[in-house]
């Protein structure tokens, strides 16, 4: 795909990208796709997927208590537990505000380790990475389930294919994860400011009508995914029938705000043109 070559113009030392169709075939790839990059918050969808595997295995229930008083696993996944951004303190009542929280995902990791008796990094590897053949992906031992993953474009293509055509999870579980939890809650989307409807599913941000946003103007409202402060993103656009992964080694900033949306729009235009 010619659109992927746009990463050559990004002001970063290195970047790689790929597009994978809903059937799992790779539509195109560019750059060092086997290079490992820090994921930052793109770790969160991987953590969420492990929690959902545990849910299907019966190890956890989405509505069982976890985190602050009154909060549940579902609240933690949807950033509505009331936990603060990067501190293990309560900043709101569960279910009333969308408070994006690294601490919430750290509590999720602790909770899953407690109920399964398996260190979270090991569970994540055994439940998600190994079954999908993500051999270059890992969570650092003792690292945060919110932000300390490392991976490659090649591996995340496998995860993006799984999100579109699930094998590890029942498709109904994945659909629930991509459905807004507590609709209508406002909150801050990191890097993009206050959003009146800051919609999230279970570990995945849902685009809806957010503006400004890190995806493209042509991205459908059903687009879901995540971006990371290390200059990384993964989105799935069900209406386009494709997903895109891009990893870079420069921290998120104005360069990404400027570069990512036209890149996504070019990818979507090329996909649409290929479909005729």
PyMOL commands that set and color helices and strands:
alter all, ss='L'
color gray80, all
select helices_A, chain A and resi 2-9+43-57+73-77+102-116+120-132+153-164+171-177+254-275
alter helices_A, ss='H'
color red, helices_A
select strands_A, chain A and resi 15-21+26-31+37-40+138-139+149-151+187-189+193-195+205-206+224-228+232-237+242-248
alter strands_A, ss='S'
color yellow, strands_A
deselect
rebuild
show_as cartoon
